[in-house]
């Protein structure tokens, strides 16, 4: 497993554990981490405070537990509506106000949960030392913010400031105390009354925000590169305070998503300008047989070079997916249910004891699995690795007794094709909706054996299939095929390297039109619960679109470790 893959696995595991802890404390089963941000269902929750977002590169697991406990207390003990009604309008004041509210809820950690208090204290100390040791307190703004954090936290929680940096903040604390001392004293007294506490927090936020603006003006007047750089560093670290849409310390790129003005103006109704040119095609029909044979030989050589033990993979899949199933009866047993057909033998031979029958139960893979492969232009460089991944899994799943299919999605043309030309001839009506020729591909259907589907699977190497992507409709299509299956468990893996993108649709509507549609489709199927949907990001975190997602590094060699990652995803629901 590569270093990037190992880090991604560790990050996912930590987020799963932290989310489970938050759900246990709050009793809210809809809380999940997606894109390193806590979500309630599909709604992303605010950042709340900078120390609640530890770094996967620098911080230990206890820091993540402390941050998780802090998030849980915020959700449990803060009246969000009241907080919003009392929050100041100024952005900087509001962010400081949020931070002070976080200190309040952390001070109310129940005495019955001493571990929570320990985790919170550890997280505060770790964040404080990390901030100071990184040099972010070297500027006037950074030192002021750091001093406020130490003073307010110590006052509200009745815990001492971090001893290692006490001398560093002494002068700033001495200057700050006369300005906010009265309000600071009120924080501890009123911490159990959110509205009363907010009055003191607002007074502090107003004073400190004014001091921050003054400190910034003073530093700008000092024309030195060092001070300018230090100030930039302070601002970058407090990006958590200044920027609501960002997440700090992200190690892996996350798919970009947003709201669509065009969809919201249409009350969420997704439009298709014309479906006259849409197609669903068997992949084998899109290339000559001799070309597919060459692709197949290339793919076989690549699979052989990886040395994947398909039989072992099938064994692991069978063990993971199997459920007990009745498979007939075993007669002539000495115990079990009486077999009426053996009663005559009892009359003839009174000593006969093998008069019973027992139900035969065998493990059977009662699951249907679909791989939906993004065939957009950017996936072209990953085509061979993606083809190898789905080909090996299709073969292993067949050996394990689990039906599978491999689908793909692209467009029939670049930049809209005939659909866009029809729109132009119609006078370019505004907000036409999806504006391209949809092309859905079947590389292997459920009813087709892997051996028969081998040539079609190799069509994934055909470069001119990779154009643009309309992901939401493809997920809907794949789900509709899965719903028709009789298996108890239905799983859809979406293999993609980015957000939906169709140039013509984006230009005629807005750039997030297909993004929001994909999120809406995935959320609808996730809420229905009939199908498990997992986003497999090719070097990209797809969590903004899929509640369950995983990052795979298809840029290097594909070995047993990568197949194990996908197998782990199949077992994730049961472990939870």
N, C-alpha and C positions, 0 to 999 in steps of 0.2 A: 504494500500500500504506500502511495506517495505521501510526502509530508503534507501536501495540500489536502489530500483525501483524509488523512488521519486527523488533521485539524478540524476539518468539516464534520467528521464523525463525532469528535469530542464535543464540538460546539452544539451539535444537535442533541447529544445525550444530556449535556448540562441544561439546555433549554427545556428538555422534556422533564427533567427532575425538578427544576425551578417552577415550571408551570404546574406540575402536580402538587408541589408544596403550596403554591398560591391558591389553587383550587381547594385544597384541604382546609386552609385557614379561612377562606372566604365563603366556602360552600357554593361557589359559582362554577358550574361545570363547563361554561362556555369560554373560559379564559385559556388562551394559547399564545405562544410566541410565534410570530411570523415576521421574517425579516429582522430579527433581533428586537422587535417591538412587541409589547404585550397587546393582544387584541381580545375583545369580548365579541365572540362570533366573528363577523366580518369587519367590525368597527375598531379602528386603531385607537388605543387609549393615549392620553397625553404623556409627555416625558416626565412631568412632575418635578424632578430635581436631578442635578448632574451626578450625584454620587450613587444614583440608582442604576447606573449603566456602566458596570465594570468592563475591563478590557480582556478579551480572550488571550491576548498576547502577554499581558503583564500580571494580571490578578489571579489569586488562588480561588479554589472552589468555595471556600468559606465566604469570600466576598460576594459571590453570586448568590449564596444562600442569604446573606444579609440584605442584598438588594431585593431578592424575592420577598423576604419578610417585610421590607419597607413598602414594597408595592402592595402587598396584601393588606397591611395596616391602612394604607391610604384609601384603598377601596372599601375597607370595613368601617373606618372611623371618620371619614370626611364626607360631609353632605355636599356633593358635587354641585348641586343647583344653588345652594346657599353660597358656596365658595365663588361660583361664577358671578352671582349677583353682587358680591362685595368686592370683587377684584377691580383694581384700578384700570383706567383706559390706556395709560402710557405703557408701552411694551416692556421697557426695562423694569418699571415698577411692578408690573404684573408678574414678571418672571421671578423677581425677588420675593414677592408675595407668595407665589407658589412654593418656593423653596422653604420659606418660614413655616408654611402650613405643613410641609413634610416633616419638619422637626417636631411639630406639635403631635402629629399622629404617632410618630416613633416614640415620643415620651410616654404614650399611653399603652405601650405594650403590656399585655396582661401579666401579672405576677405569677400566674400559673404556668406561664411559658418562659422559663428562664433562658432556654436555648435561643429564643427569638431575640431577647435583649442582648445576649452574648453576640449573636450574629450581627445585629445592628451596630453594636459598639466596634466590632472588628472591621465592619465595612467602612464606618466613618474614619477610623484611624488609618486604614489602608488608603482610602481616597485622599485623606489629608497629607499623608507622607508622600504619596505618589505625585500629588499636585505640587507640593513644595520641592521635592527632589528633582522634578523635571524643570525647575526654574521658572514656573509660571507665576510665582509670587514675586518675581524680580521687578516687575513694572508697578507703577502706582496703582493702576486698576486691579491688577492681579492680587497685589498685597491687600488692597481694601476689601475685595471680595473674599479672600481667604480669611482675613481677620473677622469679618462679619460672620462667616460660617462657623468659626471657632467660638466666638462670643455667644452667638444665638444658640448654637447647639448645647454649649455648656450651661447656659442659663435655663433653657427649657427642659433639658433632660437631667439637670443636677449632676452632671458628670464633668470632670476636669477637662480643660483643653488638652490637646495632644502635647505631651511634655517635651518632645523633641523639638518642637517649633515654638515653644512658649516665648523664648527670648526674641525670636524673629518678629513676632507680632506685637511686642510690648509697646513700642512707640505708637504704632497705628491704633492700638486698642486705647491707649491713653488719650489720643486725639479724638477718637470716635465716641468714647463713653459720655462726655458731656452733651453730645448732640442726640444720642438715642438712649441714654441711660434710663430715663423714666419709662419709655415704652418698652425697653428691654426687661425691666423689672416686672412689668405687667404681663409679659408672656407666660412666665411660670405660674403666676396666680390664676390666670384665666384659661389655662390650657384645656380644661374640660368643658369650656363654653366656646364653641367655635366662633360665634358672632362677636363676643367680647374680645376674644383673642385677635380676631381679624382687625379690629380697630388699632391695636398696638402694632400688629404686623404691617398695616398700611402706613402708619406713621414712620416706621423704620424704613420701609421700602421707598417712601418719598424722599427722605433725607439722604439715603445712600445712593439712590439714582442720581440725585443732584450732584453729589460728590463724585460719582463716576464720570458724569459729563464734564465736571470741572477738571478732573484728573486727565481725561482725554484731551481737553483743550490745552492743558499745561504741557503735556507730552508732545503735542503737535507743534507747539511753539519752540521746542528744543530740537534743533535741526541736527540730531545725531542719529546715525544709522542703528546704533546699538539700542537706543531707547525705542526707536520705531519698531525694530524687530521684536523686542520684548513685548511691546504692546500688542503686536500682531499675534504673538504666541498666546498671550492672555485671552485675547478675543477668540482664538481658535479653540482653546480648551473650553471656554464658556459658550461655545456654539450650542451646547445643549440648552443653555438659558436663552440664547438669542434667536435660535432657529427651531421652530416647532416641527418642521417637516424632516429634519435630519436625524440621523442616529449616529452616535459617536463610536469610534473605535471599530468600525466595520472592517473585518479582514477580507471578506469575500464580496465581490460585486453582487448587487441585488438588482433584479429586473425593475425597470422604471415603470411606474403606473400612475394614473390620475383619473380625475373625473372628466366626463365628456359633456360639454355644454350642449351639444347637439342631441345627445340621448336624454339628458335631463329636460331639455325643452320639449321633447316628445313624450314626456312622462315615462321614460325608460323603455319605450317601444322601439325595438330594433327593426330597422327597415332593410329590405333588399330591393334595389331598384329594378332588377330583372334577373330571374333565374333561368332565362331561356338558353343560356350558354353554359349552365352548370353541368358537370359530368361526374359520374362515378364509374371508374374503370378498373379492370384487372390490370395490375402492373405488367404482367407478361405480354399483354397486347400492345404495349407502347414501345416495344423494341423488337428487332429481328431476333430469331432464335439463335443464330450464330453469335450475335452480339451478347445475348444473355449467357450463352455458354462460356464466352470469354470472361465475363464478369463473375460467373459462378466459380470458374477455375481460380480466379484471382482471390475470391473470398475464401475458398477452401484452403488455399495455400496459407492465407493469413491465419485462419483458425488453427490449422495444423501447427504453425509456428508458435502459437501461444501455448500449446500443450494442455489445453483445457480437458479435464476428465469429465466428459458429459455424463457418463454413467453415475459418477459420484454426485454430480450436480442434481441428476434426476432423483437419486436416493434422498438427498437432503430436501428437495422439493416435495417428494412424496410424504416424508415424515412431517413436514410443516403443514401441508394442505390436507392431509388425510383426516377423515372423520369415520367413526364406526358406522358400518352399513350392513344390513342383513343380506346374506349371500346363500340362501337356501337352508337346508336342514341336514344334520348328520344323524342317521338312524342307527339302530342296534347299540344304544348306549345303556349303561347301567344306572344312570340317573338322568333326570330331566323331565320332560312331559311324556305322559303315556302315549305310545304310538298305537292307534287302533288297529293298524295293519298287523301288529305282532301278537294280538290277543289269542288268535288261533294257536300259535306256537306255545303260549302259556298253558292251554288246555292239554296239548299233546305232551309237553315237557314241563311239568310243574316246577322243576328246579331252575328253569331258564330265568336269568336275571336281565338279559339285554333286551328289555321291552320298551325302552324309552328313546326319545329323540331330543336333540338339542339344536337350538338355533345357531347357525354358523354366522359369525360376525367377522367381517374382514374390513380392514382400513381401505377407504376409497377417497380419492381426491375429488371432493365435491366443490370445485371452484372453476370458474371460467375467467380467463385472463386475456386482456387485450393490450397490445403495445401500439400506441398511436405516435408515429414519428413525424416531427416537423420537417417538411421538405422545403424550407425557405432557403434563399440564396446563401445566407450565412452558415447554414448547416452543411453546406457542400464539403467543406474541409473536414468535417467529422463523419462524412457519409460511410466510409469504410468501417470505422470503429463502431458506429451505430448499427450498421448492418450485421457485423459480427456479433454484437451483443444480443440483438433480437433473434438472430438465426440460431445461436446456441441455446437461448432460452426456449424458443419454439420447439426445438428438438428434445431438450431435456423435459419440458412439460409434457410432451407427448409420451415419452418413456415413463413419466410419473403418473400417467392416466388423467391429466388435467387438460381439457380443451383450451386452445389458445388461438388468437388471430393477430396478425400484424397489419396495421393500417397506416396510411400516410395522408398528409394533406399539403396542398400547394395551390397555385392558381394556374389557369390555362394560358395566361399571358402576363406580360409585364405591363404595369401602368394602366390597368383597366381593361385592355383589349376591346373586344366587341361590346361589352357591357358599357364601357365609357363612351364609345362611339354612339351607341344608342341613346345615351344620356345627352350628349351634345346635340344630336338630331332632334331630341325632344325639347330643346331650348334651354338646357342646363337648369332644370328646376332646383331650388335650393335644398340642401340637406337631403340628398337622395338615398342615404344609407349605404350599405355595402355596394361597391361599384367595381366589381371585377368578375372574371369567370372562375367560379369555384371548381376545383378539381380534387376529388377524393379518390384515393388509391387503395386497392386491396392487394396486398402482397401475399397474404395467406389468410384464408377464411377458416372459420371454426371447423367446417365440414371437410376441409382439405387436409390431407396428411402432410407431414413435413416433407416427405420424399417427393410427393407430387408438386409441392410448392417451392422446391429448391430453386428452379430457374427464376420464378417470379420474385423470390426474396432477393436475388442478385440484382434486380432492377434498381435497388437502392443505390447502386453505384453509378447509375445513369445521370450524368451531370446536368443535362438540360431539363430534368424534371424539377430542379430546385429553382423556384421563382419567389413568390411572395406567400404570406401566410395569413389565413383567416381562422384563428385558433378556436374562437367560441363556437362557430358552426361545426367545426371538426369534432370538438368534444361532445357536442350534442348528438352528432351522427354516431360516434363510437358508443355513446351511452345507450342510444336507441337500439343498437345491435346487441348490446349486452343485456338489456332489460328483457329481451325476447328469450334469453337462455333460461333453462330450468334449474341450473345449479344454485345451491344455497348462497354461495359467496361469489360476488362478481367484482373484479378488480380491473381498473384502468390505469395504465402507466402512460403518461404523456411525456415524451422525450423531446425536449426543445432547448434552444440556446438563447431565447430572448422573448421579448414582448411581441404580440401580433403586429404585423406591418403590411399594409397595402397602400401604396402611394396614392392611387386614385381615390380611394375611400378617405384617406386622411386629408387630402386637399379639398375634397368636396364637402366634408363634414367638419371634423377636427381631428387632431393627431391622437386623441385618446378614445376615439369612438370604438375601435375594436378592442382596446384594453378593457374598457368598462363592460363591454358585452361579454368578454371572456370571464371576467370576475362574476358577473351576474349568472352566467350559465353554470359555472363551477359551484357557486354558492347554492343554486337551486338543486343541483344533483346531490351535493353534500348534505343539504338539509333533508332531502327525501330519504337518504340513508340506504337506498337499494344498492348503490354502487360505491365502492371505495375508490377514490381518485387520488393518485399520487403524481406530483409533478417531479420529473427527473430533469434537473437543470444541467445542461452541458457546460460546465464551467461558470454557471450563473445560478444565483439563488432565486427560485421562482415562488418564494413564499408570499409575495404580494398577490398572487393569483390562486395558489393552492394551499389549503390549510395543512396538508401533509406534503412535504417536499424534501428533496435531497439533492445535493450537488455531486455530480460525477465529473471526474477529470478524464475526458476522452482524448486528451491531447497526447497521451503517452501510450504505453503498452497496456493491453487489457489482460489481466490475469485473474487467477482464482479470487483474489481479494476483492476485485470489483464486482464479480458475480455474487460474492457473499454479501456485499452491500445491498444489492437488489433483493436477495433472499431475506435479509434482515427487515427490509421494508414490508415484505409479505407477512412477516410475523409480528410487526409492530402493533397492530390492532389488538392481537390477543394478549401481548405483554401488558398493554395498558389495562 
